[in-house]
Amino acid sequence: MRIYPSDVSDIQWSLIAKYFFSSRLGRPVVHSRRAILNAILYVLRAGCQWNMLPHDFPPYKTVYDYFRRWRDSGLWILISAALTAAARRAVGRKASPSLAIIDSQSVKCSQGKQVGKGIDGYKKVNGRKRHLVVDVLGLIIACVVTPANLHDSQACELAMELAFRNNTLTRLQTLIADKAYRGDLEYLINLRFDIDLKVCEKSEDPGFKAKPKRWVVERTNAWLSASRRTAKDHEVYPESSVAWVHIANIRWALGKIEKAA
């Protein structure tokens, strides 16, 4: 039964329950994995501090401990990749995309001691950059979080390494990017990953015109801003920022699969 809008439905939980199995060793389980996941999704959507979780969720220290353990084990990235492939199949596409789009988003950091911050002089943002590789549905293939002063082209190779490491990209042929990725990178990406990097140049026509396919990654950035936990970077470590991005992607992919069912 769903109490909060952020809770997973019965259909959604049936799709991911296998990833949260409990070991038979050790103490008996007190709190269900579904309740813990719902608490994490609540924090994602509401953007509240851990100790401000409603009392009908498990204790916040327990919830945070599971979030951290699943982050360190790479479980969030694993589930995100699996559900992205499942969502693509659910809407009639092949699990592996043939085209991907890359872009970055500079995000302000909250006050406090945070590892890996910088100042994006172009956008006047003191914080971090999220470098996203997405498919044509806007679902995330890879995410890299760096200081905001790191140029987009310097993080591109790292983002693509993660994309190929965490996903089965057997069909990927083309990567679309904006003009920040032009130059030697076009040759390096082709040399290293055997894919074509196509840079969309700015149109000379007056007024705004969305670039074919390029707008998809901008929409994904907007989706991230719609969840309060990812609208701003509150995390001490970049690894947590990456985890929240993949948790958001898990939510989107589950919604697409359920809608297509």
Sequence and secondary structure as in RCSB ss.txt:
>XXXX:A:sequence
MRIYPSDVSDIQWSLIAKYFFSSRLGRPVVHSRRAILNAILYVLRAGCQWNMLPHDFPPYKTVYDYFRRWRDSGL
WILISAALTAAARRAVGRKASPSLAIIDSQSVKCSQGKQVGKGIDGYKKVNGRKRHLVVDVLGLIIACVVTPANL
HDSQACELAMELAFRNNTLTRLQTLIADKAYRGDLEYLINLRFDIDLKVCEKSEDPGFKAKPKRWVVERTNAWLS
ASRRTAKDHEVYPESSVAWVHIANIRWALGKIEKAA
>XXXX:A:secstr
   STTS  HHHHHHHGGGG   SSSS   S HHHHHHHHHHHHHH   GGGS TTSS HHHHHHHHHHHHHTTH
HHHHHHHHHHHHHHHTT  SS SEEEEEEEEEEB SS  SS EEETTTTEEEEEEEEEE TTS EEEEEEEETTS
 HHHHHHHHHHHHHHHS  SS  EEEEEGGG STHHHHHHHHHS EEEEE    SSS    TTTHHHHHHHHHHH
HSHHHHSB  SSHHHHHHHHHHHHHHHHHHHHHHH 
